[in-house]
Amino acid sequence: MSLAIIGFLGGLITGISPCILPVLPVIFLTGGAQSARSQGDQPTEGVSRWRPYLVVLGLMTSFTLVTLLGSLALGALGLPQDVIRWIGIALLALIGVGLLIPAVERLLEKPFSWLPQREVSNRRNGFAVGLALGTVFVPCAGPVLAAIIVAGSTGRIGPETVLLTISFAIGVAIPLLVFALAGRGVIERIRAFRRRERGLRIAAGIAMLALAVGLVFNVPAALQRLVPDYTANLQQQLAEDEDVQEALDLGGIVTDENRELDQCTNGADELESCGTAPAIRGIEQWLNTPDGQGLDLEDLRGQVVLIDFWAYSCINCQRSIPQVVAWDEAYRNAGLQVIGVHSPEYAFEKDAGNVRAGAADFGIEYPVALDNDLATWTNYRNRYWPAHYLIDAEGTVRHISFGEGNYAATEKMIRELLVDADPEADLPDATDVDDETPTDADRTPETFLGWTKDVNYAGTTPYTDGTAEFTVPDDQPADSFALDGRWTIDTQYATPADEPATIRLNYSASEVRIVLAGEGAITATVDGGDPEVIEVGGTPRSYQLRDGDPGSGTIEVEVDPGVEVYSFTFG
C-alpha cells in the first residue's frame, strides 16, 4: 500500500508539472473536443463519449510498457534504444495526416477492413491515438519515475516495480483525463464550435503533426525549460523522505531462495549462517573459464566460494579488487574459488570487450560472470558495489560485507572456512595488501551526471533530458557540480552539444576521478593549477583528476564535443 501511494503521488505531481504541456493540445483536441456532441440537434455522427478515457488509457498503457519493457525488448532485438520513439513520431504524423485528408485515413483503415466493426478510425477509437502518444510521452523524472526507469532498463522488474509503475501511471492519467473532459465541456458550451466536427478534426490533425515535427527537433524539451518547474519543491520533498527512499529500493524482492540472507550481519567479525547461497543466474557470458563455460554453485560443493559483485568503472570496486585478487592468488590451491559477478552500472559496462579489458587491467584471472540484466544481483538482493558473499563448502552463506573495508575480517573467515573444509590444508601467510578504503567522513559522495539520477547538481537551469544552455551559479555550494555552456543531458551522461563546454566541481576528497566515454579530450584544472589535457578514447573508464592529501577545492573540466561524462567518484 505504501508503494502504491508513493507511486500515485509521484504520478500526480508529474501530471501537473510543466513536462506534460507538449501533449496537452493533442489531449484537448483528440480526447476532449472530438468527444463533444452538438446540443439541441442530432448527435454528431460517430462520436464516442468514451473517447477521453480511451485516449488517456492508450497513452498510459504504451508509456507503461515502453518504460518497463522497452529497453529490454530493444536490447534483445539488437535495436537502437530510440527506435520506439521514432515509431511513435511516425504514427503521430500518419494519424495527423489522416485527420486532415479522409482519403489517407481510409487507406490506413484498409488493413482492418475484415473486422466486423471498423472502429479503428481516429474519430471512433481514441485508444490508438493514445498508444502513439505514450511512445513519445516523456514526463519529468522525479524520484518515482527515476526508480522505474532504472528498474526497467536493467531488467529489475518484479511485482513491486509493476505496482509502482501502474500507480504512477494512474497518478499521471488523472490530470490528463480531467483536462480532456474539461476540453469536451468547453466545446459543448461554445455555440460556434457546435456542428464543427470537420474543423475540430483539422485542428487535431495540425496539432498532432506539429507535435511530431516538434519532437524531431526536440522543441517540446526546449519549451519545457522555458516554463519554471512549479512542482520542483514537491518532487524534492518526495525524494528526501526516508520512507520514500526505502520504498523505492526496488529489486530486492524476497524469495524462498534468498530469504535467509537477512540473517547475516553486514561486515560481521565472526562467521554466521545465512541459508543456502542463491543460484548464479541470467549470466550473458563468462570470462576466464575454459571455453567460456559457466559455473554452477552446486558443482562447487566442497570448495569455499567468494562471490564479488563489482563493476569495472566503479572506484569503490577498483580499491577493493586488489584485495580479492590477492585472496585468489593466495588461496586458490587451498580450495578457494573466487567468482566476480560483473553487474554494470552504465550501458557501456555491458560490453564484454570493455569488461575483459577492465579485468585484465586489474589482474583478474578468476572467473567473471557478466550479469548484464542484474539477474544474479537481484537474486542476492544486492545493493552495493562492491559486495562480498562468502560461502562455505556445504553451500551456505557464512559472511556478507557491503562496500569497502572489513578485509582483514573477511580474510580471517576465508581461512577458517578453508580449514573447516580440509583440516590438513596448508595455508600460506595472510596477504598483505594496503587497505585503501577512505576514512574521511566529509568526502563528497559519488556524483552522477545522467538526468535519471543526477546528484549534487547546483545550477539554475532545470536538469532534464535534452539540450540546453547552462551557466554556473555565482555562489556554488560545496560538494556540488555545475555546467557552463551548451550541454545535452542523456539518461546516463552529459556531453557538450556542439562546442567545448565546462564543468565546475566543488569537492572534498583525497582522490577525484571522472568516468568518461566517447572520443575527444578534456582539459582539467585542479585548484587553479596548470591545466592537464586527458585524451579520451577506447574502452570507457575512469580517469584520475586528483590524488593527494585530503582536502577541499575546485576542479574545472573543459570537455570536447563527443566526450560523454558519466560521473565523478571520490576517494
C-alpha positions in Angstrom: 0.0 0.0 0.0 2.8 2.4 0.8 4.5 1.7 -2.6 1.2 2.3 -4.4 0.6 5.6 -2.6 4.1 6.8 -3.3 3.7 5.9 -7.0 0.4 7.6 -7.2 1.6 10.8 -5.6 4.7 10.8 -7.8 2.5 10.4 -10.9 0.0 13.1 -9.7 2.9 15.6 -9.2 4.2 14.7 -12.7 0.7 15.0 -14.2 0.5 18.7 -13.1 4.1 19.6 -14.0 5.3 21.6 -17.0 6.5 18.4 -18.6 3.1 17.4 -19.8 2.5 20.7 -21.6 3.6 19.4 -25.1 0.8 16.7 -25.2 -2.0 18.9 -23.8 -3.1 20.3 -27.1 -3.4 16.8 -28.6 -5.2 15.5 -25.5 -7.6 18.5 -25.6 -8.4 18.1 -29.3 -8.3 14.4 -29.8 -9.5 13.3 -26.4 -11.9 16.1 -25.4 -13.0 18.1 -28.4 -13.8 15.1 -30.7 -15.9 13.5 -28.0 -18.2 16.6 -27.8 -21.8 16.3 -29.0 -23.8 19.1 -30.6 -26.7 20.3 -28.4 -30.3 20.6 -29.4 -29.9 18.7 -32.7 -29.0 15.2 -33.7 -25.8 13.9 -32.1 -22.6 14.2 -34.1 -22.1 11.1 -36.2 -19.7 8.6 -34.8 -18.9 10.4 -31.6 -18.0 8.3 -28.6 -18.4 9.6 -25.1 -15.7 7.2 -24.0 -13.1 8.8 -26.2 -11.3 10.8 -23.5 -10.9 7.7 -21.4 -9.6 5.7 -24.4 -7.0 8.3 -25.4 -5.6 8.6 -21.8 -5.8 4.8 -21.3 -3.9 4.2 -24.5 -1.3 6.8 -23.6 -0.6 5.3 -20.2 -0.7 1.7 -21.5 2.0 2.3 -24.1 4.0 4.6 -21.7 4.0 1.9 -19.0 5.0 -0.9 -21.5 7.8 1.2 -23.1 9.2 2.3 -19.7 9.2 -1.2 -18.2 10.0 -3.4 -21.2 11.2 -1.1 -24.0 14.9 -1.2 -23.1 14.8 -5.0 -22.5 13.0 -5.7 -25.8 15.2 -3.5 -27.9 18.3 -4.9 -26.3 17.1 -8.5 -27.1 16.4 -7.5 -30.7 19.7 -5.6 -31.0 17.8 -2.4 -32.0 18.7 1.2 -31.0 17.2 2.5 -27.8 15.4 5.3 -29.5 13.6 3.3 -32.2 10.3 3.2 -30.3 10.3 7.0 -30.1 10.8 7.3 -33.8 8.0 4.8 -34.5 5.7 6.8 -32.2 6.6 10.0 -34.1 5.8 8.4 -37.4 2.5 7.1 -36.1 1.6 10.6 -34.8 2.4 12.0 -38.2 0.3 9.4 -40.1 -2.7 9.8 -37.8 -2.4 13.6 -38.2 -2.3 13.4 -42.0 -5.3 11.0 -41.8 -7.3 13.6 -39.8 -6.5 16.2 -42.4 -7.1 14.0 -45.5 -10.0 11.5 -45.2 -8.7 9.5 -48.2 -5.4 8.8 -46.2 -7.5 7.8 -43.2 -9.4 5.3 -45.3 -6.2 4.0 -46.7 -4.8 3.5 -43.2 -8.0 1.6 -42.3 -7.9 -0.8 -45.3 -5.8 -3.4 -43.4 -8.6 -3.6 -40.8 -11.5 -3.9 -43.3 -12.0 -7.5 -42.4 -13.2 -6.6 -38.9 -16.9 -6.8 -38.3 -16.9 -3.2 -37.0 -14.3 -0.9 -38.4 -13.9 1.1 -35.3 -10.3 1.8 -36.0 -10.6 5.4 -37.2 -9.3 8.3 -35.2 -12.8 9.6 -34.9 -14.2 6.5 -33.3 -11.4 4.9 -31.4 -9.0 7.1 -29.4 -7.1 4.2 -28.0 -4.8 4.1 -31.0 -4.1 7.8 -30.7 -3.2 7.3 -27.0 -0.9 4.4 -27.9 1.1 6.6 -30.3 1.2 9.4 -27.7 2.5 7.1 -25.0 5.6 6.1 -27.0 6.8 9.8 -27.1 5.4 10.9 -23.7 8.5 11.9 -21.6 7.4 13.3 -18.3 9.7 14.8 -15.7 11.9 12.3 -14.0 11.1 12.7 -10.3 12.3 10.0 -7.8 9.5 7.6 -8.6 9.9 7.7 -12.4 13.7 7.5 -12.0 13.3 4.3 -9.9 11.0 2.8 -12.6 13.3 3.7 -15.5 16.4 2.2 -13.8 14.5 -0.9 -12.9 13.1 -1.3 -16.4 16.4 -0.6 -18.2 18.3 -3.0 -16.0 15.7 -5.8 -16.0 14.9 -5.5 -12.3 11.2 -5.9 -12.9 9.1 -7.6 -10.3 5.7 -7.2 -8.7 6.9 -4.1 -6.7 8.1 -2.4 -9.9 4.9 -3.2 -11.8 2.8 -1.9 -8.9 4.8 1.3 -8.7 4.6 1.8 -12.4 0.8 1.2 -12.6 0.1 3.5 -9.6 2.4 6.2 -11.2 0.5 5.9 -14.5 -2.8 6.3 -12.7 -1.5 9.4 -10.9 -0.4 10.9 -14.2 -3.6 9.9 -16.0 -5.9 11.7 -13.6 -4.8 15.3 -14.5 -4.7 14.4 -18.2 -8.2 13.0 -18.1 -9.6 16.0 -16.2 -8.1 18.2 -18.9 -9.6 16.1 -21.7 -13.1 16.2 -20.1 -12.8 19.9 -19.5 -12.0 20.3 -23.2 -15.1 18.4 -24.1 -17.2 20.6 -21.8 -15.7 23.8 -23.3 -16.5 22.7 -26.9 -20.1 21.7 -26.0 -20.8 25.1 -24.3 -19.4 27.3 -27.1 -22.1 27.7 -29.8 -19.5 28.4 -32.5 -18.0 25.0 -32.1 -21.3 23.1 -32.5 -21.6 21.1 -35.7 -17.9 21.8 -36.5 -16.7 18.3 -36.4 -14.6 18.7 -39.6 -12.9 21.8 -38.2 -12.1 20.1 -35.0 -10.6 17.1 -36.9 -8.4 19.5 -38.9 -7.3 21.3 -35.7 -6.5 17.9 -34.1 -4.5 16.8 -37.2 -2.5 20.0 -37.2 -1.8 19.6 -33.5 -0.5 16.1 -34.0 1.6 17.0 -37.0 3.1 19.9 -35.0 3.9 17.6 -32.1 5.5 15.1 -34.4 7.7 17.7 -36.1 8.5 19.4 -32.8 9.6 16.0 -31.4 12.0 15.5 -34.3 13.8 18.8 -33.4 13.3 18.4 -29.6 11.1 21.5 -29.4 9.0 20.3 -26.5 12.1 19.9 -24.3 13.1 23.5 -25.1 9.6 24.7 -24.3 9.6 22.8 -21.0 12.8 24.6 -20.0 11.2 28.0 -20.6 8.5 27.3 -18.0 9.6 27.3 -14.3 9.1 23.9 -12.7 6.5 24.8 -10.1 6.4 21.2 -8.9 10.2 21.1 -8.1 9.7 21.6 -4.4 7.1 18.8 -4.3 9.4 16.4 -6.1 12.3 17.3 -3.8 10.2 16.7 -0.6 9.1 13.3 -2.0 12.7 12.4 -2.9 14.1 13.4 0.5 11.6 11.4 2.5 13.3 8.5 4.2 10.2 6.2 3.9 10.1 7.0 0.1 13.8 6.3 -0.3 13.3 2.9 1.4 10.2 2.0 -0.6 11.9 2.9 -3.9 14.8 0.5 -3.2 13.4 -1.8 -5.9 14.8 -5.2 -7.0 15.3 -6.6 -3.5 12.4 -9.0 -3.8 12.4 -11.6 -1.1 12.0 -15.2 -2.3 12.4 -18.5 -0.6 15.8 -18.8 -2.2 17.2 -15.6 -0.7 15.0 -15.0 2.4 17.7 -16.2 4.9 20.3 -13.8 3.7 18.8 -11.3 6.3 20.4 -13.5 9.0 23.8 -12.2 8.0 25.1 -9.0 9.6 26.9 -6.7 7.2 30.6 -6.7 8.0 30.4 -9.1 10.9 33.7 -10.2 12.6 32.6 -13.8 13.1 31.1 -16.4 10.8 27.3 -16.6 10.7 24.8 -18.9 8.9 22.6 -17.3 6.3 21.0 -20.1 4.3 21.9 -21.8 1.1 23.6 -19.4 -1.4 21.2 -18.3 -4.2 22.0 -19.5 -7.6 24.1 -17.6 -10.1 21.6 -17.0 -13.0 20.9 -14.9 -16.0 24.6 -14.6 -17.0 25.1 -13.4 -20.5 28.7 -14.5 -20.8 31.6 -15.9 -18.7 35.2 -14.7 -18.9 38.3 -16.6 -17.7 36.7 -20.0 -17.8 37.6 -22.9 -20.2 35.7 -22.4 -23.5 33.6 -19.8 -21.7 31.7 -22.4 -19.7 29.6 -21.2 -16.8 30.0 -22.2 -13.1 27.2 -23.7 -11.0 27.4 -23.4 -7.2 26.0 -26.9 -6.9 29.1 -28.2 -8.7 31.4 -26.3 -6.3 30.4 -28.1 -3.2 33.5 -29.0 -1.2 35.1 -25.7 -2.1 34.9 -22.3 -0.3 33.4 -19.7 -2.7 33.8 -15.9 -2.6 31.3 -14.0 -4.8 32.4 -10.4 -5.5 29.8 -8.1 -7.1 31.7 -5.4 -9.0 31.7 -3.0 -12.0 35.0 -2.1 -13.7 34.5 1.7 -13.7 33.3 1.8 -10.0 36.1 3.5 -8.0 35.0 1.6 -4.8 35.5 -1.6 -6.7 38.8 -0.5 -8.0 40.1 0.0 -4.5 38.6 -3.4 -3.4 39.7 -5.6 -6.3 43.4 -5.8 -5.3 42.3 -7.5 -2.0 40.2 -10.0 -4.0 43.0 -10.7 -6.5 45.4 -11.3 -3.6 43.0 -13.7 -2.0 42.5 -15.6 -5.2 46.3 -15.9 -5.8 47.0 -16.9 -2.2 44.2 -19.5 -1.6 43.2 -20.8 -5.0 45.3 -24.0 -4.5 43.9 -24.4 -0.9 40.3 -24.7 -2.1 39.1 -21.1 -2.6 37.0 -20.3 -5.7 36.5 -16.6 -6.4 33.7 -15.6 -8.8 33.5 -12.0 -9.9 29.9 -11.1 -10.8 30.2 -8.0 -13.0 26.9 -6.0 -12.5 27.0 -2.9 -14.8 26.0 0.5 -13.6 26.3 2.0 -17.1 25.3 0.8 -20.5 28.9 0.7 -21.7 29.8 -1.7 -18.9 27.6 -4.3 -20.6 30.1 -4.7 -23.4 32.1 -7.9 -22.9 35.2 -6.4 -24.6 35.2 -3.5 -22.1 34.8 -5.8 -19.1 37.6 -8.1 -20.4 39.9 -5.1 -20.8 39.0 -3.9 -17.3 39.6 -7.3 -15.8 43.0 -7.5 -17.5 43.9 -4.1 -16.2 43.2 -5.2 -12.6 45.0 -8.6 -13.0 41.8 -10.6 -12.5 42.3 -14.2 -13.5 39.4 -15.8 -11.7 36.0 -16.4 -13.5 33.9 -13.3 -14.2 30.2 -13.6 -14.9 28.6 -10.8 -17.0 25.4 -10.1 -15.1 24.1 -7.6 -17.6 20.5 -7.9 -16.7 21.3 -7.8 -12.9 19.6 -11.2 -12.6 22.1 -12.6 -10.1 22.4 -9.1 -8.4 18.6 -9.2 -7.8 18.7 -12.9 -6.8 21.1 -11.9 -4.0 19.1 -8.8 -3.2 22.3 -6.9 -3.5 22.6 -3.1 -3.3 26.3 -2.3 -3.3 29.4 -2.0 -5.5 31.4 -3.9 -4.2 29.8 -6.6 -2.2 31.3 -9.9 -0.9 29.4 -13.1 -0.2 31.4 -15.8 1.5 30.1 -19.4 1.0 31.3 -22.5 2.8 32.0 -25.9 1.4 28.4 -27.0 2.1 26.9 -24.1 0.0 25.8 -22.0 3.0 26.4 -18.2 3.0 28.5 -17.5 6.1 29.5 -13.9 5.7 28.4 -10.8 3.8 30.3 -7.5 3.5 28.9 -4.5 1.7 31.1 -1.7 0.3 34.8 -1.2 1.0 36.8 -2.3 4.1 36.5 -5.1 6.5 39.1 -7.0 4.5 41.1 -8.4 7.5 37.9 -9.9 9.0 36.9 -11.4 5.6 40.3 -13.0 5.0 40.2 -14.4 8.6 36.9 -16.1 7.8 38.1 -17.4 4.4 41.0 -19.1 6.2 38.6 -20.6 8.9 36.3 -22.0 6.2 39.2 -23.5 4.2 40.4 -25.3 7.4 36.9 -26.5 8.1 36.7 -27.9 4.6 40.1 -29.5 4.8 41.7 -29.7 8.2 45.0 -30.6 6.6 45.0 -27.6 4.2 48.4 -25.9 4.0 47.6 -22.2 4.1 50.1 -19.5 3.2 50.6 -16.5 5.3 47.8 -13.9 5.3 48.0 -11.5 2.4 49.5 -8.0 2.9 47.7 -5.6 0.7 47.2 -2.0 1.7 43.6 -1.1 2.7 42.8 2.0 0.6 39.3 2.5 2.0 38.8 6.2 2.5 38.3 7.2 6.2 37.4 10.9 5.8 33.7 11.3 6.8 33.4 14.6 4.8 34.2 13.0 1.5 32.0 14.2 -1.4 29.5 11.4 -2.4 29.6 9.9 -5.9 28.2 12.3 -8.3 26.2 11.3 -11.4 25.5 13.4 -14.5 22.7 11.5 -16.1 19.3 13.1 -15.7 17.7 10.0 -14.3 19.8 10.1 -11.2 21.7 13.4 -11.2 23.3 14.0 -7.8 24.7 17.3 -6.3 23.7 19.5 -9.2 23.9 23.2 -8.3 22.9 25.0 -11.4 19.8 27.1 -12.1 18.8 25.6 -15.4 16.5 22.6 -15.0 18.5 19.4 -15.2 16.3 17.4 -17.6 16.6 15.3 -20.8 17.6 17.3 -23.8 19.9 20.1 -24.9 20.1 23.4 -23.0 22.3 26.4 -22.2 23.8 26.3 -18.7 25.6 28.8 -16.6 27.5 28.2 -13.3 26.0 30.0 -10.2 27.8 32.8 -8.5 27.7 31.0 -5.2 28.2 27.3 -5.8 27.7 25.1 -2.7 30.4 22.6 -1.6 30.1 19.0 -2.8 28.3 20.1 -6.0 28.8 20.4 -9.7 27.5 23.0 -12.2 27.7 23.2 -16.0 28.7 26.1 -18.2 27.9 26.2 -22.0 25.6 24.2 -24.1 25.1 20.6 -23.0 23.0 17.6 -24.0 21.8 15.6 -21.0 21.1 12.0 -21.5 19.8 9.3 -19.2 23.3 8.3 -18.0 25.7 11.0 -19.1 26.1 14.6 -20.2 28.0 15.7 -23.3 28.7 19.1 -24.9 26.2 19.8 -27.6 28.3 21.5 -30.3 31.4 23.1 -28.9 33.6 22.7 -25.8 31.7 23.2 -22.5 32.8 23.3 -18.9 32.0 21.5 -15.6 32.9 23.2 -12.3 33.2 20.7 -9.4 33.5 21.7 -5.7 34.9 18.6 -3.9 36.2 17.3 -0.6 38.3 14.2 -1.0 41.8 12.8 -1.4 41.3 11.3 -4.8 38.9 12.6 -7.5 38.2 10.5 -10.7 35.9 11.1 -13.6 34.1 8.4 -15.7 34.3 9.2 -19.4 33.4 7.6 -22.7 33.3 8.7 -26.3 36.1 10.3 -28.4 37.9 13.6 -27.7 39.8 15.2 -24.9 39.2 17.0 -21.6 41.3 19.8 -20.0 41.2 19.6 -16.2 42.4 22.5 -13.9 42.7 21.4 -10.3 42.6 24.1 -7.7 43.8 26.8 -10.1 46.9 24.8 -11.1 48.3 24.1 -14.5 45.7 22.7 -17.0 46.1 19.0 -17.8 44.9 17.5 -21.1 43.5 14.0 -21.0 42.8 12.1 -24.2 39.6 10.1 -24.1 39.0 7.0 -26.3 38.9 3.3 -26.5 37.4 1.5 -23.6 35.1 3.7 -21.4 36.7 4.0 -18.0 37.5 6.4 -15.1 40.4 8.9 -15.2 42.2 10.3 -12.3 42.0 14.1 -11.8 43.5 14.4 -8.3 45.4 12.2 -5.8 46.9 13.6 -2.7 46.2 14.6 0.9 42.6 15.0 2.0 41.3 18.5 1.1 38.6 20.6 -0.4 38.8 22.6 -3.6 37.5 23.3 -7.1 38.1 21.4 -10.4 37.2 22.9 -13.7 36.9 20.5 -16.6 36.6 21.7 -20.2 35.0 18.9 -22.3 35.2 18.4 -26.0 32.1 17.5 -28.0 31.9 13.8 -28.4 33.1 13.1 -24.9 30.4 11.6 -22.6 30.7 12.4 -18.9 29.1 9.8 -16.6 30.1 10.6 -13.1 32.7 11.8 -10.6 33.9 9.4 -7.9 35.9 10.3 -4.8 38.4 8.6 -2.6 
